[in-house]
Amino acid sequence: QVQLVESGGGLVQPGGSLRLSCAASGSIFSINAMGWYRQAPGKQRELVAAITSGGGTNYADSVKGRFVISRDNAKNTVYLQMNRMKPEDTAVYYCNAGIRRRAWGSISDYWGQGTQVTVSS
């Protein structure tokens, strides 16, 4: 069994900051890429940022220069530092990870339960 548990969501004013965390636990051999997605009401889920096991990063154009993704491989944890936040950042944010549970196994996608982020004055 593998679990991804997110934390750090909440209400923030425009221009403010929040930091999301996502910890993976359970039967894990290795973790490939990790990432954050978001889904606003009435919209499709979209990639916000992703990071490879080696630290390579990728960002949505809408968050470049404002959000920073990082990971701690020793803790199986990925972070999303969100700065200069805007009302359009309001969404449910989901953690995602590609996890190999056995040395000889395939990589499977796992998702967190989601955490609400609201940017409003």
GUVONU-882001 format. One record per atom (N, C-alpha, C): residue number from 0; residue in one letter; atom name; z, x, y. Coordinates in nm, 2 decimals. Each point is the difference from the previous one (the first is absolute). Last residue first. Example, Ala and Ser with C-alpha at 12.3 -4.5 7.8 and 13.67 -1.06 7.14 Angstrom:
2
- 1,S,N,0.71,1.28,-0.22 $
- 1,S,CA,0.00,0.09,0.11 $
- 1,S,C,0.08,-0.08,0.11 $
- 0,A,N,-0.01,0.03,-0.57 $
- 0,A,CA,0.00,-0.09,0.12 $
- 0,A,C,0.00,0.09,0.12 $
//
This chain:
121
- 120,S,N,-0.10,-0.93,3.82 $
- 120,S,CA,0.10,0.01,0.10 $
- 120,S,C,0.09,-0.12,0.01 $
- 119,S,N,-0.28,0.25,-0.44 $
- 119,S,CA,0.01,-0.11,0.10 $
- 119,S,C,0.10,0.02,0.10 $
- 118,V,N,-0.21,0.15,-0.50 $
- 118,V,CA,0.00,0.06,0.13 $
- 118,V,C,-0.01,-0.11,0.10 $
- 117,T,N,0.14,0.06,-0.55 $
- 117,T,CA,-0.03,-0.09,0.11 $
- 117,T,C,0.01,0.08,0.13 $
- 116,V,N,-0.01,0.05,-0.58 $
- 116,V,CA,0.00,0.07,0.13 $
- 116,V,C,-0.05,-0.09,0.11 $
- 115,Q,N,0.18,-0.03,-0.56 $
- 115,Q,CA,-0.05,-0.06,0.12 $
- 115,Q,C,0.02,0.09,0.12 $
- 114,T,N,-0.08,0.12,-0.53 $
- 114,T,CA,0.11,-0.01,0.10 $
- 114,T,C,-0.06,-0.05,0.13 $
- 113,G,N,-0.11,0.05,-0.59 $
- 113,G,CA,-0.04,-0.02,0.14 $
- 113,G,C,0.12,-0.01,0.09 $
- 112,Q,N,-0.04,0.12,-0.48 $
- 112,Q,CA,0.02,-0.14,0.02 $
- 112,Q,C,-0.04,-0.04,0.15 $
- 111,G,N,-0.22,0.43,-0.27 $
- 111,G,CA,0.13,-0.05,0.04 $
- 111,G,C,0.00,-0.14,0.03 $
- 110,W,N,-0.34,0.26,-0.35 $
- 110,W,CA,0.02,-0.06,0.13 $
- 110,W,C,0.15,-0.03,0.03 $
- 109,Y,N,-0.38,0.32,-0.34 $
- 109,Y,CA,0.12,-0.08,0.01 $
- 109,Y,C,0.02,-0.04,0.15 $
- 108,D,N,-0.40,0.20,-0.38 $
- 108,D,CA,0.04,-0.04,0.14 $
- 108,D,C,0.13,-0.08,-0.01 $
- 107,S,N,-0.18,0.40,-0.36 $
- 107,S,CA,0.00,-0.15,0.03 $
- 107,S,C,0.05,-0.02,0.14 $
- 106,I,N,-0.21,0.41,-0.35 $
- 106,I,CA,0.06,-0.03,0.13 $
- 106,I,C,-0.01,-0.15,0.02 $
- 105,S,N,0.02,0.23,-0.50 $
- 105,S,CA,-0.09,-0.02,0.11 $
- 105,S,C,0.08,-0.03,0.12 $
- 104,G,N,0.19,0.31,-0.42 $
- 104,G,CA,-0.04,-0.13,0.04 $
- 104,G,C,-0.09,-0.01,0.12 $
- 103,W,N,0.23,0.38,-0.24 $
- 103,W,CA,-0.13,-0.03,-0.05 $
- 103,W,C,-0.05,-0.14,0.04 $
- 102,A,N,0.43,0.16,0.14 $
- 102,A,CA,-0.09,0.11,0.02 $
- 102,A,C,-0.14,-0.03,-0.04 $
- 101,R,N,0.29,-0.41,0.16 $
- 101,R,CA,0.01,0.10,-0.11 $
- 101,R,C,-0.10,0.11,0.03 $
- 100,R,N,0.05,-0.34,0.31 $
- 100,R,CA,0.13,-0.02,-0.06 $
- 100,R,C,0.02,0.10,-0.12 $
- 99,R,N,-0.28,-0.03,0.49 $
- 99,R,CA,-0.02,0.03,-0.14 $
- 99,R,C,0.13,0.00,-0.07 $
- 98,I,N,-0.19,-0.24,0.48 $
- 98,I,CA,0.10,0.07,-0.08 $
- 98,I,C,-0.04,0.02,-0.14 $
- 97,G,N,-0.13,-0.14,0.55 $
- 97,G,CA,-0.07,0.02,-0.13 $
- 97,G,C,0.09,0.09,-0.09 $
- 96,A,N,0.13,-0.35,0.43 $
- 96,A,CA,0.00,0.14,-0.06 $
- 96,A,C,-0.08,0.00,-0.13 $
- 95,N,N,0.16,-0.30,0.49 $
- 95,N,CA,-0.08,0.01,-0.12 $
- 95,N,C,0.00,0.14,-0.05 $
- 94,C,N,0.26,-0.39,0.37 $
- 94,C,CA,-0.01,0.14,-0.05 $
- 94,C,C,-0.09,-0.01,-0.13 $
- 93,Y,N,0.02,-0.35,0.44 $
- 93,Y,CA,0.01,0.02,-0.14 $
- 93,Y,C,-0.02,0.15,-0.04 $
- 92,Y,N,0.11,-0.37,0.44 $
- 92,Y,CA,-0.04,0.13,-0.04 $
- 92,Y,C,0.04,0.02,-0.14 $
- 91,V,N,-0.10,-0.43,0.35 $
- 91,V,CA,0.08,0.04,-0.11 $
- 91,V,C,-0.06,0.13,-0.05 $
- 90,A,N,-0.04,-0.13,0.52 $
- 90,A,CA,-0.06,-0.03,-0.13 $
- 90,A,C,0.11,0.03,-0.10 $
- 89,T,N,-0.14,0.12,0.55 $
- 89,T,CA,0.08,-0.10,-0.08 $
- 89,T,C,-0.07,-0.04,-0.13 $
- 88,D,N,-0.18,0.28,0.36 $
- 88,D,CA,0.05,0.07,-0.12 $
- 88,D,C,0.09,-0.09,-0.09 $
- 87,E,N,-0.19,-0.12,0.43 $
- 87,E,CA,-0.10,-0.01,-0.11 $
- 87,E,C,0.04,0.08,-0.12 $
- 86,P,N,0.26,0.01,0.41 $
- 86,P,CA,0.01,-0.13,-0.07 $
- 86,P,C,-0.09,-0.01,-0.12 $
- 85,K,N,0.13,0.49,0.12 $
- 85,K,CA,-0.06,-0.10,0.07 $
- 85,K,C,0.02,-0.13,-0.07 $
- 84,M,N,0.23,0.54,0.04 $
- 84,M,CA,-0.04,-0.12,-0.08 $
- 84,M,C,-0.05,-0.11,0.09 $
- 83,R,N,0.14,0.51,0.01 $
- 83,R,CA,-0.08,-0.08,0.10 $
- 83,R,C,-0.05,-0.12,-0.06 $
- 82,N,N,0.15,0.28,-0.39 $
- 82,N,CA,0.04,0.02,0.14 $
- 82,N,C,-0.10,-0.08,0.09 $
- 81,M,N,0.18,0.07,-0.55 $
- 81,M,CA,-0.08,-0.08,0.08 $
- 81,M,C,0.05,0.01,0.15 $
- 80,Q,N,0.03,0.25,-0.52 $
- 80,Q,CA,0.06,0.00,0.14 $
- 80,Q,C,-0.10,-0.07,0.09 $
- 79,L,N,0.08,0.02,-0.55 $
- 79,L,CA,-0.10,-0.04,0.11 $
- 79,L,C,0.08,-0.01,0.13 $
- 78,Y,N,0.06,0.23,-0.55 $
- 78,Y,CA,0.05,-0.05,0.13 $
- 78,Y,C,-0.12,-0.04,0.09 $
- 77,V,N,0.15,0.09,-0.56 $
- 77,V,CA,-0.10,0.01,0.10 $
- 77,V,C,0.06,-0.07,0.13 $
- 76,T,N,0.19,0.24,-0.50 $
- 76,T,CA,0.01,-0.09,0.11 $
- 76,T,C,-0.11,0.02,0.10 $
- 75,N,N,0.20,0.23,-0.42 $
- 75,N,CA,-0.10,-0.10,-0.03 $
- 75,N,C,0.00,-0.11,0.11 $
- 74,K,N,0.25,0.43,-0.01 $
- 74,K,CA,0.07,-0.13,0.00 $
- 74,K,C,-0.09,-0.12,-0.04 $
- 73,A,N,-0.16,0.45,0.03 $
- 73,A,CA,0.12,0.02,-0.08 $
- 73,A,C,0.08,-0.14,-0.01 $
- 72,N,N,-0.39,0.04,0.28 $
- 72,N,CA,-0.03,0.00,-0.15 $
- 72,N,C,0.12,0.01,-0.08 $
- 71,D,N,-0.09,-0.19,0.49 $
- 71,D,CA,0.09,0.10,-0.06 $
- 71,D,C,-0.02,-0.01,-0.15 $
- 70,R,N,-0.32,-0.14,0.46 $
- 70,R,CA,0.06,-0.03,-0.13 $
- 70,R,C,0.09,0.11,-0.04 $
- 69,S,N,-0.29,-0.27,0.45 $
- 69,S,CA,0.05,0.12,-0.06 $
- 69,S,C,0.06,-0.03,-0.14 $
- 68,I,N,-0.31,-0.21,0.47 $
- 68,I,CA,0.05,-0.01,-0.14 $
- 68,I,C,0.04,0.13,-0.05 $
- 67,V,N,-0.06,-0.24,0.51 $
- 67,V,CA,0.00,0.12,-0.08 $
- 67,V,C,0.05,-0.03,-0.14 $
- 66,F,N,-0.22,-0.26,0.49 $
- 66,F,CA,0.08,0.00,-0.12 $
- 66,F,C,-0.02,0.13,-0.08 $
- 65,R,N,-0.21,-0.05,0.42 $
- 65,R,CA,0.12,-0.07,0.02 $
- 65,R,C,0.09,0.00,-0.12 $
- 64,G,N,-0.44,0.20,0.03 $
- 64,G,CA,0.07,0.05,0.12 $
- 64,G,C,0.13,-0.07,0.03 $
- 63,K,N,-0.33,-0.27,-0.30 $
- 63,K,CA,-0.01,0.14,0.02 $
- 63,K,C,0.06,0.04,0.13 $
- 62,V,N,-0.06,-0.45,-0.18 $
- 62,V,CA,0.13,0.06,0.01 $
- 62,V,C,-0.01,0.15,0.02 $
- 61,S,N,-0.39,-0.29,-0.05 $
- 61,S,CA,0.09,-0.08,0.09 $
- 61,S,C,0.14,0.07,0.02 $
- 60,D,N,-0.35,0.16,-0.31 $
- 60,D,CA,-0.02,0.03,0.14 $
- 60,D,C,0.10,-0.06,0.10 $
- 59,A,N,0.15,0.12,-0.50 $
- 59,A,CA,-0.09,-0.10,0.06 $
- 59,A,C,-0.02,0.03,0.15 $
- 58,Y,N,0.12,0.40,-0.34 $
- 58,Y,CA,0.05,-0.11,0.08 $
- 58,Y,C,-0.10,-0.10,0.04 $
- 57,N,N,0.15,0.45,-0.36 $
- 57,N,CA,-0.11,-0.09,0.05 $
- 57,N,C,0.07,-0.11,0.07 $
- 56,T,N,0.13,0.53,-0.23 $
- 56,T,CA,0.03,-0.13,0.06 $
- 56,T,C,-0.13,-0.07,0.04 $
- 55,G,N,0.23,0.42,-0.34 $
- 55,G,CA,-0.11,-0.04,0.07 $
- 55,G,C,0.02,-0.15,0.05 $
- 54,G,N,0.30,0.26,-0.30 $
- 54,G,CA,0.03,-0.01,0.15 $
- 54,G,C,-0.12,-0.04,0.08 $
- 53,G,N,0.06,0.06,-0.50 $
- 53,G,CA,-0.01,0.12,0.07 $
- 53,G,C,0.02,0.00,0.15 $
- 52,S,N,-0.02,-0.39,-0.28 $
- 52,S,CA,0.11,0.08,-0.05 $
- 52,S,C,0.01,0.14,0.07 $
- 51,T,N,-0.23,-0.38,0.28 $
- 51,T,CA,-0.02,0.05,-0.13 $
- 51,T,C,0.13,0.08,-0.05 $
- 50,I,N,-0.06,-0.43,0.36 $
- 50,I,CA,0.03,0.14,-0.01 $
- 50,I,C,-0.01,0.05,-0.15 $
- 49,A,N,-0.12,-0.44,0.40 $
- 49,A,CA,0.01,0.05,-0.14 $
- 49,A,C,0.03,0.15,0.01 $
- 48,A,N,-0.01,-0.49,0.33 $
- 48,A,CA,0.00,0.14,-0.02 $
- 48,A,C,0.02,0.04,-0.14 $
- 47,V,N,-0.12,-0.45,0.14 $
- 47,V,CA,0.05,0.06,0.13 $
- 47,V,C,-0.01,0.15,-0.01 $
- 46,L,N,-0.28,-0.43,-0.26 $
- 46,L,CA,0.07,0.13,0.00 $
- 46,L,C,0.04,0.04,0.13 $
- 45,E,N,-0.04,-0.52,-0.13 $
- 45,E,CA,-0.08,0.11,0.04 $
- 45,E,C,0.08,0.13,-0.01 $
- 44,R,N,-0.04,-0.57,-0.14 $
- 44,R,CA,0.08,0.12,-0.01 $
- 44,R,C,-0.09,0.12,0.04 $
- 43,Q,N,-0.14,-0.48,0.20 $
- 43,Q,CA,0.01,0.07,-0.13 $
- 43,Q,C,0.09,0.13,0.01 $
- 42,K,N,0.08,-0.46,0.30 $
- 42,K,CA,-0.09,0.12,-0.01 $
- 42,K,C,0.01,0.06,-0.14 $
- 41,G,N,0.27,-0.37,0.18 $
- 41,G,CA,-0.14,-0.04,0.01 $
- 41,G,C,-0.10,0.11,-0.02 $
- 40,P,N,0.48,0.15,0.13 $
- 40,P,CA,-0.03,-0.14,-0.04 $
- 40,P,C,-0.15,-0.03,0.02 $
- 39,A,N,0.11,0.51,-0.10 $
- 39,A,CA,0.04,-0.10,0.10 $
- 39,A,C,-0.04,-0.14,-0.04 $
- 38,Q,N,0.09,0.49,-0.26 $
- 38,Q,CA,-0.07,-0.13,0.00 $
- 38,Q,C,0.06,-0.09,0.10 $
- 37,R,N,-0.03,0.57,-0.18 $
- 37,R,CA,0.06,-0.11,0.07 $
- 37,R,C,-0.09,-0.13,0.00 $
- 36,Y,N,0.12,0.53,-0.25 $
- 36,Y,CA,-0.09,-0.10,0.03 $
- 36,Y,C,0.07,-0.11,0.08 $
- 35,W,N,0.07,0.55,-0.17 $
- 35,W,CA,0.05,-0.12,0.06 $
- 35,W,C,-0.11,-0.09,0.03 $
- 34,G,N,0.08,0.43,-0.38 $
- 34,G,CA,-0.06,-0.06,0.12 $
- 34,G,C,0.08,-0.12,0.05 $
- 33,M,N,-0.09,0.46,-0.38 $
- 33,M,CA,0.09,-0.10,0.04 $
- 33,M,C,-0.05,-0.06,0.14 $
- 32,A,N,-0.20,0.31,-0.46 $
- 32,A,CA,0.00,-0.04,0.14 $
- 32,A,C,0.10,-0.11,0.02 $
- 31,N,N,0.11,0.22,-0.42 $
- 31,N,CA,-0.12,0.04,0.06 $
- 31,N,C,0.00,-0.03,0.15 $
- 30,I,N,0.40,0.09,-0.38 $
- 30,I,CA,-0.05,-0.09,0.10 $
- 30,I,C,-0.12,0.06,0.06 $
- 29,S,N,0.28,0.06,-0.51 $
- 29,S,CA,-0.05,0.06,0.13 $
- 29,S,C,-0.06,-0.11,0.09 $
- 28,F,N,0.28,-0.09,-0.38 $
- 28,F,CA,-0.03,0.14,-0.03 $
- 28,F,C,-0.05,0.07,0.12 $
- 27,I,N,0.34,-0.45,-0.09 $
- 27,I,CA,-0.11,0.06,0.08 $
- 27,I,C,-0.02,0.15,-0.05 $
- 26,S,N,0.30,-0.47,-0.07 $
- 26,S,CA,-0.06,0.09,-0.09 $
- 26,S,C,-0.13,0.06,0.07 $
- 25,G,N,0.37,-0.18,0.33 $
- 25,G,CA,-0.04,-0.04,-0.13 $
- 25,G,C,-0.06,0.11,-0.08 $
- 24,S,N,-0.02,-0.10,0.56 $
- 24,S,CA,0.10,0.04,-0.10 $
- 24,S,C,-0.05,-0.06,-0.14 $
- 23,A,N,-0.14,0.10,0.57 $
- 23,A,CA,-0.04,-0.04,-0.13 $
- 23,A,C,0.10,0.05,-0.11 $
- 22,A,N,0.01,-0.13,0.56 $
- 22,A,CA,0.04,0.09,-0.11 $
- 22,A,C,-0.05,-0.06,-0.13 $
- 21,C,N,-0.09,-0.03,0.56 $
- 21,C,CA,-0.03,-0.07,-0.13 $
- 21,C,C,0.03,0.10,-0.10 $
- 20,S,N,0.07,-0.12,0.57 $
- 20,S,CA,0.01,0.09,-0.11 $
- 20,S,C,-0.03,-0.08,-0.13 $
- 19,L,N,-0.08,-0.01,0.59 $
- 19,L,CA,0.01,-0.07,-0.13 $
- 19,L,C,0.02,0.11,-0.11 $
- 18,R,N,0.09,-0.05,0.56 $
- 18,R,CA,-0.03,0.09,-0.11 $
- 18,R,C,0.02,-0.08,-0.13 $
- 17,L,N,-0.10,-0.10,0.56 $
- 17,L,CA,0.07,-0.03,-0.12 $
- 17,L,C,-0.04,0.10,-0.11 $
- 16,S,N,-0.03,-0.09,0.59 $
- 16,S,CA,-0.02,0.07,-0.12 $
- 16,S,C,0.08,-0.06,-0.12 $
- 15,G,N,-0.22,-0.18,0.53 $
- 15,G,CA,0.11,0.06,-0.08 $
- 15,G,C,-0.04,0.06,-0.13 $
- 14,G,N,-0.28,-0.25,0.33 $
- 14,G,CA,0.03,0.14,0.04 $
- 14,G,C,0.11,0.06,-0.08 $
- 13,P,N,0.02,-0.52,0.00 $
- 13,P,CA,-0.12,0.08,0.03 $
- 13,P,C,0.03,0.14,0.06 $
- 12,Q,N,0.39,-0.21,-0.29 $
- 12,Q,CA,-0.07,-0.04,0.12 $
- 12,Q,C,-0.13,0.08,0.01 $
- 11,V,N,0.24,-0.15,-0.46 $
- 11,V,CA,0.00,0.11,0.09 $
- 11,V,C,-0.08,-0.05,0.12 $
- 10,L,N,0.24,-0.16,-0.51 $
- 10,L,CA,-0.05,-0.04,0.13 $
- 10,L,C,0.00,0.11,0.09 $
- 9,G,N,-0.03,0.07,-0.54 $
- 9,G,CA,0.08,-0.07,0.09 $
- 9,G,C,-0.08,-0.04,0.12 $
- 8,G,N,0.03,0.36,-0.48 $
- 8,G,CA,-0.07,-0.10,0.08 $
- 8,G,C,0.09,-0.07,0.10 $
- 7,G,N,0.12,0.34,-0.35 $
- 7,G,CA,-0.02,0.04,0.13 $
- 7,G,C,-0.08,-0.10,0.09 $
- 6,S,N,-0.03,0.10,-0.56 $
- 6,S,CA,0.11,-0.03,0.10 $
- 6,S,C,-0.05,0.04,0.13 $
- 5,E,N,-0.17,-0.08,-0.57 $
- 5,E,CA,-0.03,0.03,0.14 $
- 5,E,C,0.13,-0.03,0.09 $
- 4,V,N,-0.14,0.13,-0.54 $
- 4,V,CA,0.09,-0.08,0.08 $
- 4,V,C,-0.01,0.05,0.15 $
- 3,L,N,-0.25,0.00,-0.53 $
- 3,L,CA,-0.01,0.05,0.14 $
- 3,L,C,0.09,-0.08,0.09 $
- 2,Q,N,-0.02,0.10,-0.57 $
- 2,Q,CA,0.03,-0.08,0.12 $
- 2,Q,C,-0.03,0.08,0.13 $
- 1,V,N,-0.09,-0.01,-0.59 $
- 1,V,CA,-0.01,0.07,0.13 $
- 1,V,C,0.03,-0.10,0.11 $
- 0,Q,N,0.06,0.06,-0.58 $
- 0,Q,CA,0.00,-0.08,0.12 $
- 0,Q,C,0.00,0.09,0.13 $
//
